[in-house]
């Protein structure tokens, strides 16, 4: 570019000795990227401080200058021009600053050692005109370079942010998965504890029946078994079998309910199920958590809502709602009420859940679905229960969820989701 510029100016004025100096405001220095001279093969200096040489003199004045040998020597003698650089035996000299507004980019200098070649005011105006256009070109180049650099930096920052976001999403997904498994694990522990009671009763009843059978056989062998003894044995058998039947049925119901809920929570498959019956199964599996607490659960769900959706999402949502009520809504030993309702509105299910617990203020309510937000940090709250609830309601169930609460007024979830998640083609 500088060589082409020299060529253009040489076509307009004699420019056998040509120099371009660029100004660097950050270091208060000038550099010489282009230098052609009849006496010197290379520039005497490549970089120097501002204030030295004729380049600094032109930049300080911010206007084009035309000098002959006498005026040049007068400037040096008068101290207006410090430390001239290069050969000072000039016959004619002119320099023009590269200015754009108040911004100084450098200077163009043309000089002659030949007394027969003297520059005129017209030559100076041509040089000044060219210098102003070079300033515009340099400004555009610098702006383009700054834009490219900013674009490169922005792309690098975006790449770093995308990488960090991907890592964060993966970590969050893993934490959500672990929380689901932990929730299922807590359910397992509760159901196992609950099953121990009816099974323990069955074991005791069986042991008692075995002992009575042994004694009856001994009496029969000794000829001491009479009608009253036999009737008494029959009564014991009848009573024991009733106890065993009741408790085995109770244990079987718990196992059946837990088995289906556990399979659904670990599966992402669509299946058909009755909403009311499934709510009853989920609540039965949650019975160990509700047992011993003065919490009344009321269900007002239409009996004929047949779903074709993700039962695992429904069970996880209901489980998280109940556990959140027990953890955050009611203090230990405090009584209360939980209401669950489900109604069909066209092909949409309106599913409401509410408790009359402590409730929450608007600030806490605004952060309810944020991941890792909890008011029970260190007391069993992971901060993922409501977040998982929201993701399941708006994701697999393809629904909406709203929540209303106020301090002392409990919490009310309003869910709305389609009855079926099967595509028309799959249904056909």
C-alpha positions in Angstrom: 0.0 0.0 0.0 2.8 2.5 0.9 4.7 1.6 -2.3 1.6 2.2 -4.4 1.0 5.5 -2.6 4.6 6.6 -3.3 4.0 5.7 -7.0 0.8 7.8 -7.2 2.4 10.8 -5.5 5.5 10.5 -7.8 3.2 10.9 -10.8 2.1 14.3 -9.4 5.3 15.7 -7.9 9.0 14.7 -7.8 9.2 12.3 -4.9 12.6 10.6 -5.2 13.0 11.0 -1.4 9.8 9.8 0.3 9.0 8.9 3.9 5.9 7.8 5.8 5.8 8.0 9.6 3.0 6.6 11.7 2.0 8.0 15.1 1.4 5.7 18.1 -0.6 7.6 20.8 -0.4 4.8 23.3 3.4 5.0 23.5 3.9 8.6 22.2 6.2 7.3 19.5 6.5 7.4 15.7 7.6 4.5 13.5 8.7 4.5 9.8 7.1 1.7 7.8 8.2 3.1 4.4 11.4 4.9 3.5 13.0 5.7 0.1 16.0 8.0 -0.1 18.7 8.8 -2.7 21.5 9.0 0.0 20.4 6.4 2.6 19.4 2.8 1.8 17.5 2.5 5.1 15.9 4.9 7.5 18.3 6.2 10.2 15.8 5.0 12.8 12.8 2.8 12.6 11.1 4.1 15.8 11.6 7.3 17.8 9.8 9.3 20.5 7.4 12.0 19.6 9.0 15.5 19.6 12.1 14.5 17.6 12.7 15.3 13.9 10.6 17.1 11.4 7.8 14.5 11.5 7.1 15.6 15.1 7.2 19.3 14.1 4.5 18.8 11.4 2.3 16.7 13.7 2.6 19.3 16.4 1.4 22.1 14.1 -1.2 19.8 12.5 -0.8 21.5 9.1 1.3 21.0 5.9 4.7 22.7 5.9 6.9 23.8 3.0 10.6 24.6 3.7 13.7 25.5 1.7 17.3 25.0 2.9 17.4 28.4 4.7 14.1 28.0 6.5 15.0 24.5 7.5 18.3 25.6 9.0 16.6 28.5 10.8 14.2 26.0 12.5 17.1 23.9 13.6 19.1 26.9 14.8 16.1 28.3 16.6 15.4 25.1 18.5 11.9 24.8 17.0 12.9 21.5 15.5 14.7 19.0 17.8 17.3 16.5 16.6 16.8 16.3 12.8 17.0 12.7 11.6 18.7 11.7 8.4 20.6 13.9 5.9 20.0 17.6 6.5 21.6 18.9 3.2 18.2 19.4 1.6 17.3 21.9 -1.2 13.5 21.7 -0.7 11.2 19.9 1.8 7.5 19.5 2.5 5.5 17.5 5.0 1.7 16.9 5.4 0.0 15.4 8.5 -2.4 12.5 8.0 -5.4 13.9 9.9 -9.0 12.8 10.3 -10.8 15.3 12.4 -8.6 15.7 15.5 -7.2 12.2 15.2 -3.5 12.2 14.0 -2.4 9.1 12.2 1.1 10.2 11.0 2.9 12.3 8.4 4.1 12.1 4.7 7.4 13.8 3.9 8.9 14.5 0.5 12.3 16.2 0.1 14.7 17.1 -2.6 18.6 17.3 -2.5 18.7 18.8 -6.0 18.6 22.7 -6.1 16.9 22.4 -9.5 13.9 20.6 -7.9 12.1 23.0 -5.6 8.6 22.4 -4.4 5.8 25.0 -4.7 2.6 25.8 -2.8 0.7 23.8 -5.4 2.9 20.8 -4.7 2.2 21.2 -1.0 -1.6 21.3 -1.5 -1.4 18.1 -3.6 0.6 16.4 -0.8 -1.8 17.6 1.9 -4.8 16.3 -0.2 -3.1 12.9 -0.6 -2.3 12.8 3.2 -5.9 13.5 4.2 -7.1 10.6 2.0 -4.4 8.3 3.4 -5.7 9.2 6.9 -9.2 8.1 5.8 -7.8 4.8 4.4 -5.8 4.1 7.6 -8.8 4.9 9.8 -10.9 2.4 7.8 -8.2 -0.2 8.0 -7.9 0.2 11.7 -11.7 0.1 12.1 -11.9 -3.1 10.0 -9.0 -4.6 12.0 -10.7 -3.7 15.3 -14.0 -5.2 14.1 -12.3 -8.4 13.0 -10.5 -8.6 16.3 -13.7 -7.9 18.2 -15.5 -10.5 16.1 -12.8 -13.1 16.8 -12.8 -12.3 20.5 -16.6 -12.5 20.6 -16.6 -15.8 18.7 -14.0 -17.2 21.2 -16.2 -15.9 24.1 -19.3 -17.4 22.6 -17.5 -20.7 22.1 -16.3 -20.7 25.8 -19.8 -19.8 27.0 -21.4 -22.5 24.9 -18.9 -25.0 26.2 -19.6 -23.8 29.8 -23.4 -24.0 29.1 -23.1 -27.5 27.7 -21.1 -28.6 30.8 -23.6 -26.9 33.1 -26.6 -28.6 31.3 -24.9 -32.0 31.5 -24.1 -31.5 35.2 -27.7 -30.3 35.8 -29.2 -33.3 33.9 -27.0 -35.6 36.0 -28.1 -34.0 39.2 -31.7 -34.2 38.2 -31.3 -37.9 37.3 -29.6 -38.5 40.7 -32.4 -36.6 42.5 -35.0 -38.8 40.7 -33.1 -41.9 41.8 -32.8 -40.6 45.3 -36.5 -39.9 45.4 -37.2 -43.5 44.2 -34.7 -44.8 46.8 -36.5 -42.9 49.6 -39.8 -44.5 48.3 -38.2 -47.9 48.4 -37.1 -47.4 52.0 -40.5 -46.3 53.1 -42.4 -49.1 51.4 -39.9 -51.7 52.7 -40.5 -50.4 56.2 -44.2 -50.4 55.7 -44.3 -54.0 54.4 -42.3 -55.2 57.4 -45.3 -54.7 59.6 -47.9 -57.0 57.8 -45.2 -59.5 57.0 -44.1 -59.6 60.6 -47.6 -60.2 61.7 -47.9 -63.1 59.2 -44.7 -64.6 60.5 -45.9 -64.4 64.1 -49.3 -65.8 63.2 -47.7 -68.7 61.2 -45.4 -69.5 64.1 -48.4 -69.5 66.5 -50.4 -71.8 64.1 -47.5 -74.2 63.8 -47.2 -74.4 67.6 -51.0 -75.0 68.0 -50.9 -77.7 65.3 -48.0 -79.5 67.1 -49.9 -79.4 70.5 -53.1 -80.7 68.8 -51.2 -83.6 67.2 -49.7 -84.5 70.6 -53.1 -84.5 72.3 -54.5 -86.6 69.4 -51.6 -89.1 69.7 -52.1 -89.4 73.5 -55.9 -89.8 73.1 -56.6 -86.6 75.0 -58.1 -84.6 72.1 -61.8 -84.1 72.7 -64.5 -82.2 70.8 -63.9 -78.9 72.7 -60.2 -79.1 72.1 -60.7 -79.7 68.4 -63.2 -76.8 68.1 -60.8 -74.6 69.9 -58.0 -75.6 67.4 -60.4 -74.8 64.5 -61.1 -71.4 66.0 -57.4 -70.6 66.3 -56.8 -71.7 62.7 -59.7 -69.6 61.5 -58.6 -66.5 63.4 -54.9 -67.0 62.3 -55.9 -67.4 58.6 -58.0 -64.2 58.7 -55.0 -62.3 60.2 -52.7 -63.7 57.6 -55.1 -63.1 54.7 -55.6 -59.4 55.7 -52.0 -58.7 56.2 -50.8 -60.5 53.0 -53.4 -58.6 51.0 -52.2 -55.4 52.5 -48.5 -56.2 51.7 -49.5 -57.3 48.2 -51.3 -54.1 47.6 -48.3 -52.1 48.7 -45.9 -54.2 46.5 -48.2 -53.9 43.5 -48.6 -50.2 43.9 -44.9 -49.6 44.5 -43.9 -51.9 41.6 -46.0 -50.0 39.1 -45.0 -46.5 40.4 -41.3 -47.6 40.5 -41.4 -48.9 36.9 -43.1 -45.8 35.7 -40.6 -43.4 37.4 -37.7 -45.3 35.8 -39.4 -45.5 32.4 -40.1 -42.9 29.7 -42.7 -44.9 27.8 -46.3 -43.8 27.0 -49.0 -46.2 28.3 -52.7 -46.1 29.0 -53.9 -45.6 32.6 -56.8 -44.4 34.6 -55.9 -41.1 36.3 -57.9 -41.7 39.5 -56.7 -45.2 40.0 -53.1 -44.2 39.3 -53.3 -41.3 41.8 -54.6 -43.8 44.4 -51.6 -46.1 43.6 -49.1 -43.2 44.0 -50.7 -42.1 47.3 -50.6 -45.7 48.5 -46.9 -45.9 47.8 -46.5 -42.6 49.7 -48.4 -44.0 52.7 -45.2 -44.7 54.7 -44.4 -40.9 54.4 -47.9 -39.8 55.4 -48.3 -42.4 58.2 -48.3 -41.0 61.7 -48.8 -37.4 60.4 -52.0 -35.5 61.1 -52.3 -34.7 57.4 -55.7 -35.5 55.7 -55.6 -36.2 51.9 -58.8 -35.5 50.0 -59.1 -36.7 46.4 -61.7 -35.2 44.0 -60.8 -36.8 40.7 -63.2 -37.9 38.0 -63.2 -41.7 37.8 -63.4 -42.0 34.0 -60.3 -40.0 32.9 -58.4 -42.5 30.7 -54.9 -41.2 30.0 -52.5 -42.0 27.1 -49.5 -40.3 28.5 -46.4 -40.7 30.6 -47.4 -42.2 34.0 -43.9 -41.8 35.3 -44.1 -38.0 34.9 -47.5 -38.0 36.8 -46.2 -40.1 39.6 -43.0 -38.0 40.0 -45.0 -34.8 39.9 -47.5 -35.9 42.6 -44.7 -37.4 44.7 -42.7 -34.2 44.6 -45.8 -32.1 45.4 -46.6 -34.3 48.5 -43.0 -34.4 49.7 -42.7 -30.6 49.3 -45.8 -30.1 51.3 -44.5 -32.4 54.1 -41.0 -30.8 54.0 -41.9 -27.1 53.6 -45.6 -26.7 54.1 -46.1 -28.3 57.5 -44.0 -28.3 60.6 -43.3 -31.5 62.5 -46.6 -32.7 64.2 -48.6 -29.9 62.6 -52.0 -30.9 61.2 -53.2 -29.9 57.8 -55.0 -30.9 54.6 -53.9 -31.8 51.1 -56.5 -31.6 48.3 -56.0 -33.3 44.9 -58.5 -32.8 42.0 -58.6 -33.9 38.4 -61.2 -32.9 35.8 -61.5 -33.3 32.1 -62.0 -30.1 30.0 -62.4 -31.2 26.4 -59.3 -33.1 25.7 -57.3 -31.3 28.4 -56.9 -32.5 32.0 -57.2 -29.8 34.7 -55.1 -31.2 37.6 -55.1 -29.1 40.8 -53.0 -29.7 44.0 -53.2 -27.6 47.1 -52.3 -27.7 50.8 -53.2 -25.3 53.6 -49.6 -25.1 55.0 -47.3 -22.2 55.6 -47.3 -20.9 52.0 -44.6 -18.5 50.7 -44.1 -14.8 49.9 -43.9 -13.4 46.4 -40.1 -13.3 46.4 -39.8 -17.0 47.3 -42.6 -17.9 44.9 -40.7 -16.2 42.0 -37.8 -18.6 42.6 -39.8 -21.8 43.3 -38.9 -23.5 40.0 -35.3 -22.4 39.9 -32.8 -25.3 40.1 -31.1 -25.7 43.5 -33.3 -23.1 45.2 -34.6 -24.3 48.5 -35.7 -22.8 51.9 -34.6 -26.0 53.7 -30.9 -26.1 52.7 -29.2 -28.5 55.1 -32.5 -29.9 56.3 -33.3 -32.4 53.5 -34.1 -29.9 50.7 -32.1 -30.4 47.5 -33.7 -27.5 45.6 -34.5 -29.8 42.6 -38.0 -31.1 43.6 -40.0 -28.2 42.2 -37.6 -27.8 39.3 -38.1 -31.4 38.2 -41.8 -30.9 38.7 -41.9 -28.0 36.3 -39.7 -29.7 33.7 -42.0 -32.8 33.7 -45.2 -30.8 33.5 -44.0 -28.7 30.6 -41.9 -31.4 28.9 -43.2 -35.0 28.8 -46.8 -34.0 29.7 -46.6 -31.0 27.3 -48.7 -28.9 29.7 -48.6 -25.7 31.6 -48.2 -25.1 35.3 -49.2 -22.1 37.5 -48.7 -21.7 41.2 -50.4 -19.4 43.7 -49.4 -18.9 47.3 -49.2 -16.4 50.1 -47.8 -16.6 53.6 -50.2 -18.6 55.8 -52.4 -19.4 52.8 -50.8 -22.6 51.7 -49.7 -23.5 48.1 -51.9 -24.2 45.1 -50.5 -25.8 41.9 -52.7 -25.6 38.7 -51.6 -28.0 36.0 -53.2 -28.3 32.6 -52.0 -31.0 30.1 -53.5 -33.0 27.2 -55.2 -36.3 28.0 -53.3 -38.1 25.3 -49.7 -37.7 24.1 -49.9 -40.2 21.3 -49.9 -38.8 17.8 -53.0 -39.4 15.7 -51.1 -41.8 13.5 -49.8 -43.8 16.4 -53.3 -43.9 17.9 -54.8 -45.2 14.7 
